Amino acid sequence: MELKTPLYDAHVRAGGKIVPFAGYLLPVQYEPGVIKEHMAVRTQAGLFDVSHMGEILCEGKDALANIQKLLTNNFDNLADGQARYSPMCNENGGTVDDLIVYKRSDEHYFIVVNAANKDKDKDYQWMLSHQFGEVTFTDVSDQYSQLALQGPKAMEILRKLASEDSIPKKYYHAVFDGEVAGMPCIVSKTGYTGEDGVEIYLDSGLAEKMWDTLLANGKEEGLIPCGLGARDTLRMEAAMPLYGHEMDDEVTPLETGLGFAVKMAKDDFIGMCCAR
């Protein structure tokens, strides 16, 4: 039985065409249609519900050592507040998932994983089964909703609702103690569209209020809600792979064009021997 994100009712009220995706009921498109939603993100701004994604905390003295072993990218030079993309491989070099790691401090990392992998014998269970030393992995997915505000006018909209202290200055950086429209949240300068914008993580109980506030304040800039269809066409146009399509357990990151995120100079990571 599919789950609903905290924004399900908002999608229905807005006329979203609801379909099952990765175990959730999500809008594939709204009344304007996929093409108009796609072009809104390319020329103005679009708002996506990405609350089906998973969030995992990695904490402890050996947090970095565990991340270095689990993931193909290198994280030993990550600064506080910085984020980095990486595949996570199995022993045969196939891709368990691709994910983003945010560093809050030396012993505290915030990991965002794909919805399709967060609950099965993947990501979270994979991390637990390979952990070592003083480290704790905690699945906090139920605590967070994620909204993606994307497009060339996204930052203009955000600045109506947030101070500069809450807005990351660089791409792939985040403000952990941010505030948007008076609501505490993590503001990350990332996205899955190839456009400028942010992804906002906040308490699930505030998701609908944030959604409505962003749409109301972005009306003049042409902000509209967007569904899974436009998210897929945008990421394909930006040459961003999707787990389950361009990669899976049998496909290595190198075969998917992700060599930039595979650091063979590291001491070791799971799957290294097969990636050579």
C-alpha positions in Angstrom: 0.0 0.0 0.0 1.4 3.4 -1.1 2.2 6.1 1.5 1.2 9.7 1.3 3.6 12.7 1.9 2.4 15.4 4.2 1.5 17.4 1.0 -0.9 14.8 -0.5 -4.0 16.9 0.3 -2.4 20.0 -1.2 -1.7 18.2 -4.4 -5.2 16.9 -4.7 -6.7 20.4 -4.0 -4.4 21.8 -6.8 -5.6 19.2 -9.3 -2.5 17.1 -9.3 -2.8 13.8 -11.2 -1.8 11.3 -8.5 0.2 8.2 -9.4 2.2 5.6 -7.3 6.0 6.3 -7.3 8.6 4.6 -5.1 6.0 3.5 -2.6 4.3 6.9 -2.4 1.3 8.6 -4.0 2.7 11.7 -5.8 1.5 14.1 -8.5 2.9 13.3 -11.9 1.6 16.6 -13.3 -0.9 19.4 -12.6 -3.4 20.9 -15.0 -0.9 23.0 -17.0 0.9 19.7 -18.0 4.5 18.5 -18.1 5.8 20.7 -20.9 4.5 23.9 -19.2 5.8 22.8 -15.8 9.2 22.0 -17.4 9.4 25.4 -19.1 8.3 27.2 -15.9 11.4 25.8 -14.2 13.6 26.7 -17.1 12.4 30.3 -17.4 10.8 31.2 -14.1 10.3 28.9 -11.1 8.7 25.6 -10.1 8.0 24.0 -6.7 8.4 20.2 -6.2 7.3 17.9 -3.3 10.4 15.7 -2.7 9.2 14.5 0.7 9.5 10.9 -0.4 13.3 11.1 -0.2 15.0 9.6 2.8 17.2 11.2 5.4 19.8 9.4 7.6 22.0 10.8 10.3 25.6 9.5 10.7 27.1 10.5 14.0 30.0 9.6 16.2 33.8 9.6 16.4 34.1 7.3 13.4 31.4 8.9 11.3 33.9 10.1 8.6 35.7 6.8 8.5 32.4 5.0 7.9 31.4 7.4 5.1 34.7 7.0 3.5 34.4 3.2 3.5 30.7 3.2 2.3 30.9 5.8 -0.5 33.1 6.1 -3.6 33.7 9.9 -3.4 36.2 11.5 -1.0 34.9 13.3 2.1 38.0 14.0 4.2 38.2 17.6 2.9 34.5 18.4 3.3 33.9 21.7 5.2 31.2 22.3 7.7 28.0 23.2 5.8 29.2 21.7 2.6 27.5 18.9 0.6 28.9 16.3 -1.8 27.3 13.8 -4.1 28.4 10.2 -4.2 27.5 6.7 -5.4 27.4 3.9 -2.9 28.6 0.5 -4.2 28.3 -3.1 -3.4 31.2 -5.5 -3.3 30.9 -6.2 -7.0 31.1 -2.5 -7.9 27.4 -2.2 -8.7 25.5 0.8 -7.5 23.5 0.4 -4.2 22.3 4.0 -4.6 23.5 7.5 -5.2 23.1 10.1 -2.5 24.1 13.4 -1.0 26.1 13.9 2.2 26.0 17.1 4.2 28.6 17.8 6.9 27.3 19.6 9.9 30.4 18.9 12.0 33.3 16.4 12.3 31.0 13.9 14.0 27.6 14.7 12.4 26.6 14.1 8.8 23.2 14.4 7.2 22.6 11.9 4.3 19.8 12.2 1.7 19.0 8.9 -0.1 16.5 7.9 -2.8 13.0 7.0 -1.8 13.0 3.7 -3.7 16.0 2.5 -1.6 15.4 3.9 1.9 13.2 1.2 3.3 14.3 -2.1 1.7 17.6 -4.0 2.1 19.4 -1.0 0.8 20.7 2.3 2.0 19.9 2.3 5.8 20.2 -1.5 6.3 23.3 -1.5 4.1 24.9 1.2 6.3 23.9 -0.6 9.5 25.4 -3.9 8.2 28.7 -2.3 7.3 29.2 0.1 10.2 32.2 -0.1 12.4 33.8 1.7 15.4 32.0 4.5 17.3 29.2 5.4 14.9 25.4 5.6 14.9 23.2 5.6 11.9 19.6 6.9 12.5 16.8 6.9 9.9 15.0 10.3 10.5 13.0 10.2 7.2 9.6 10.5 9.0 10.7 13.7 10.7 11.4 15.6 7.5 9.6 16.9 4.4 11.6 18.2 1.5 10.5 20.9 -0.9 12.5 21.9 -4.0 12.2 25.5 -5.2 13.9 25.5 -8.6 14.4 27.9 -11.5 16.1 31.2 -12.5 13.7 33.2 -10.2 13.9 30.8 -7.3 16.4 32.8 -5.3 14.4 36.0 -5.9 11.4 34.3 -4.3 13.4 32.9 -1.4 14.8 36.3 -0.5 11.2 37.5 0.1 10.9 35.0 2.9 14.5 34.5 4.3 17.4 36.6 5.4 20.8 36.3 3.8 22.0 34.4 6.9 19.6 31.6 6.0 20.6 31.4 2.3 23.7 29.3 1.3 26.3 31.4 -0.5 27.6 28.6 -2.7 26.3 25.6 -4.7 26.3 22.4 -2.8 26.3 24.1 0.6 23.6 24.3 3.2 22.5 26.4 6.2 21.4 23.9 8.9 19.8 26.4 11.3 18.0 28.4 8.6 14.6 30.0 8.7 12.2 30.6 5.8 8.9 32.5 6.5 9.5 32.1 10.2 9.8 28.3 10.0 13.0 26.5 11.0 14.6 24.5 8.3 17.7 23.3 6.5 18.2 25.3 3.3 20.4 23.6 0.7 21.6 25.1 -2.5 21.1 21.9 -4.5 18.6 20.5 -6.9 17.7 17.9 -9.5 16.8 20.1 -12.5 20.0 21.8 -13.7 18.7 25.2 -12.6 19.4 27.5 -9.8 17.4 27.0 -6.6 17.3 25.4 -3.2 16.0 22.3 -1.5 14.3 23.0 1.9 14.1 20.4 4.6 11.7 21.0 7.5 9.5 19.4 10.1 6.8 17.4 8.3 4.1 19.2 10.3 5.1 22.5 8.7 5.3 21.2 5.1 1.9 22.3 3.9 2.3 25.8 5.4 5.7 26.2 3.7 4.3 24.9 0.4 1.4 27.4 0.5 3.6 30.3 1.6 6.1 29.7 -1.2 3.5 29.5 -3.9 1.7 32.6 -2.7 4.9 34.6 -2.5 6.2 33.4 -5.9 3.1 34.1 -7.9 4.5 37.3 -9.4 7.6 35.4 -10.5 5.5 32.8 -12.2 6.0 30.0 -9.6 3.8 27.0 -10.1 3.7 23.5 -8.6 5.4 20.8 -10.6 5.1 17.0 -10.7 7.2 13.9 -11.3 6.9 14.2 -15.1 8.7 17.6 -15.2 11.2 16.5 -12.6 12.1 13.6 -14.9 12.4 15.6 -18.1 14.4 18.3 -16.4 16.9 15.9 -14.8 17.3 14.0 -18.2 17.9 17.3 -20.0 20.5 18.1 -17.4 22.1 14.7 -17.8 21.5 13.7 -14.2 21.1 9.9 -13.8 18.2 8.3 -11.8 18.6 5.2 -9.7 16.6 2.3 -11.2 17.0 3.8 -14.7 20.6 4.6 -15.7 22.0 2.7 -12.7 21.3 -0.2 -10.4 23.0 -3.0 -8.5 24.5 -4.4 -11.7 25.7 -1.1 -13.2 28.9 0.6 -11.9 29.1 4.3 -11.4 31.9 4.4 -14.1 29.4 2.9 -16.6 26.9 5.7 -15.8 29.3 8.6 -16.4 29.9 9.2 -12.7 33.7 8.8 -12.7 34.0 12.3 -11.3 32.5 10.9 -8.0 34.7 7.8 -7.8 38.0 8.6 -6.1 40.4 5.7 -6.7 43.2 7.5 -4.7 41.3 6.8 -1.5 42.6 4.1 0.9 39.5 1.9 0.2 35.8 1.8 -0.3 33.4 -1.0 -0.8 33.5 -2.1 -4.5 36.9 -0.5 -5.2 38.5 -3.8 -6.3 35.9 -4.1 -9.1 36.0 -0.5 -10.1 39.6 -0.6 -11.2 
